[in-house]
């Protein structure tokens, strides 16, 4: 599937990494709709940025942790784009470091609601649209009818004392990527994961911790948003990539020695 001309929905595309990925897709001639849970300045600003790039752009709202809302969100994006080819799931939950014994139950629940449950509900709704519509080239044989890319995390596979809920939820998300890829392969719907290490986002409230984590990587730097965007496009365009969780962490060590201070 070519990114150029693809109709893409970026869940959580209003800010931070999701915004950078939406803008990257638009710069490579994709039609892009972003989603936000509620209206706000971030979503409006990102929409304006997308529109200035000259391609088709849109904004939809919805709560991905509710089945009906996730379905409507995907349907609204499909209507705005006159079809749907790819979904990038960039929504994430709380990311405040805390020891397991101090972790609040509400933060645990929110992590799993957004990262695991929300991804599952959104992916299922997208699968329904992909199968019903037949993809961009309906009626023709194609390698990929639709593709779903989850932005996962190296923490899904690296022990962490500081981010217990986030890491566990991301591990569940990676498991879902692999299970859904197998379940939907016969429908020509691919599901992939992409696990970037600490990303160079100037507005990151935990930037100091991200920089310390990046120093532990072999490359000793933050990953650039453009590098994550390039990897997302690879996941969309490579029709043989399915069920993989691509790691883009610059060579982080096998154990995440996460610090508890932010």
QUIMO-V500442 format. One record per residue. N is the residue number from 1. RES is the residue in one small letter. PHI is phi as a letter, one per 40 degrees, with the letter a starting at -180 (999 if undefined). PSI is psi in whole degrees, 0 to 359 (* if undefined). Layout:
((N,RES,PHI,PSI) (N,RES,PHI,PSI))
This chain:
((1,x,999,128) (2,x,c,136) (3,x,c,320) (4,x,c,119) (5,x,g,351) (6,x,c,147) (7,x,b,112) (8,x,b,138) (9,x,b,126) (10,x,b,107) (11,x,c,129) (12,x,g,29) (13,x,c,9) (14,x,c,335) (15,x,a,170) (16,x,f,225) (17,x,c,322) (18,x,d,319) (19,x,c,316) (20,x,c,323) (21,x,c,321) (22,x,c,316) (23,x,c,323) (24,x,c,316) (25,x,c,318) (26,x,c,322) (27,x,c,337) (28,x,b,27) (29,x,g,25) (30,x,c,151) (31,x,c,129) (32,x,b,129) (33,x,b,133) (34,x,b,156) (35,x,b,152) (36,x,a,148) (37,x,c,320) (38,x,b,158) (39,x,c,149) (40,x,a,172) (41,x,c,324) (42,x,c,313) (43,x,c,316) (44,x,c,319) (45,x,c,318) (46,x,c,321) (47,x,c,317) (48,x,c,317) (49,x,c,318) (50,x,c,318) (51,x,c,327) (52,x,c,343) (53,x,c,351) (54,x,g,349) (55,x,c,181) (56,x,c,133) (57,x,a,152) (58,x,a,172) (59,x,a,130) (60,x,b,158) (61,x,b,148) (62,x,i,156) (63,x,c,108) (64,x,c,349) (65,x,c,357) (66,x,b,131) (67,x,d,314) (68,x,c,320) (69,x,c,319) (70,x,c,318) (71,x,c,316) (72,x,c,323) (73,x,c,313) (74,x,c,320) (75,x,c,318) (76,x,c,320) (77,x,c,320) (78,x,c,319) (79,x,c,319) (80,x,c,326) (81,x,c,356) (82,x,f,42) (83,x,h,174) (84,x,a,132) (85,x,b,328) (86,x,a,145) (87,x,b,129) (88,x,b,118) (89,x,c,101) (90,x,b,6) (91,x,c,145) (92,x,a,166) (93,x,c,201) (94,x,c,146) (95,x,b,45) (96,x,c,126) (97,x,c,139) (98,x,a,144) (99,x,c,154) (100,x,d,323) (101,x,c,343) (102,x,b,357) (103,x,c,127) (104,x,c,143) (105,x,c,324) (106,x,c,320) (107,x,c,322) (108,x,d,311) (109,x,c,318) (110,x,c,322) (111,x,d,311) (112,x,c,325) (113,x,c,313) (114,x,c,312) (115,x,c,315) (116,x,c,302) (117,x,c,313) (118,x,c,318) (119,x,c,315) (120,x,c,313) (121,x,c,320) (122,x,c,317) (123,x,c,318) (124,x,c,319) (125,x,c,321) (126,x,c,319) (127,x,d,317) (128,x,d,317) (129,x,c,316) (130,x,d,314) (131,x,c,320) (132,x,c,324) (133,x,c,336) (134,x,g,5) (135,x,g,184) (136,x,c,324) (137,x,b,56) (138,x,d,135) (139,x,g,349) (140,x,b,151) (141,x,c,131) (142,x,a,151) (143,x,c,327) (144,x,b,121) (145,x,c,326) (146,x,a,155) (147,x,b,142) (148,x,b,127) (149,x,b,118) (150,x,c,131) (151,x,c,104) (152,x,c,216) (153,x,a,139) (154,x,d,335) (155,x,c,342) (156,x,c,334) (157,x,b,8) (158,x,b,123) (159,x,d,138) (160,x,a,131) (161,x,c,343) (162,x,c,339) (163,x,b,55) (164,x,d,308) (165,x,c,314) (166,x,d,314) (167,x,c,318) (168,x,c,319) (169,x,c,321) (170,x,c,325) (171,x,c,319) (172,x,c,321) (173,x,c,317) (174,x,c,320) (175,x,c,320) (176,x,c,319) (177,x,d,313) (178,x,c,319) (179,x,c,315) (180,x,c,326) (181,x,c,319) (182,x,c,317) (183,x,c,326) (184,x,b,7) (185,x,d,320) (186,x,c,343) (187,x,c,4) (188,x,g,33) (189,x,b,118) (190,x,c,148) (191,x,b,126) (192,x,b,161) (193,x,b,153) (194,x,b,120) (195,x,b,91) (196,x,c,147) (197,x,c,195) (198,x,d,128) (199,x,b,146) (200,x,c,84) (201,x,b,108) (202,x,d,330) (203,x,c,8) (204,x,c,120) (205,x,c,342) (206,x,b,34) (207,x,c,321) (208,x,c,317) (209,x,c,323) (210,x,c,319) (211,x,c,321) (212,x,c,320) (213,x,c,319) (214,x,c,329) (215,x,c,338) (216,x,c,347) (217,x,c,156) (218,x,c,323) (219,x,c,347) (220,x,f,43) (221,x,a,164) (222,x,c,151) (223,x,c,138) (224,x,c,143) (225,x,d,323) (226,x,c,328) (227,x,c,324) (228,x,c,318) (229,x,c,319) (230,x,c,320) (231,x,c,323) (232,x,c,316) (233,x,c,324) (234,x,c,316) (235,x,c,322) (236,x,c,319) (237,x,c,338) (238,x,c,105) (239,x,c,355) (240,x,b,1) (241,x,c,114) (242,x,a,131) (243,x,g,2) (244,x,c,148) (245,x,b,98) (246,x,c,125) (247,x,c,132) (248,x,b,68) (249,x,b,8) (250,x,g,14) (251,x,g,49) (252,x,c,150) (253,x,c,162) (254,x,c,335) (255,x,b,127) (256,x,c,105) (257,x,c,63) (258,x,c,135) (259,x,c,150) (260,x,c,342) (261,x,c,147) (262,x,c,*))
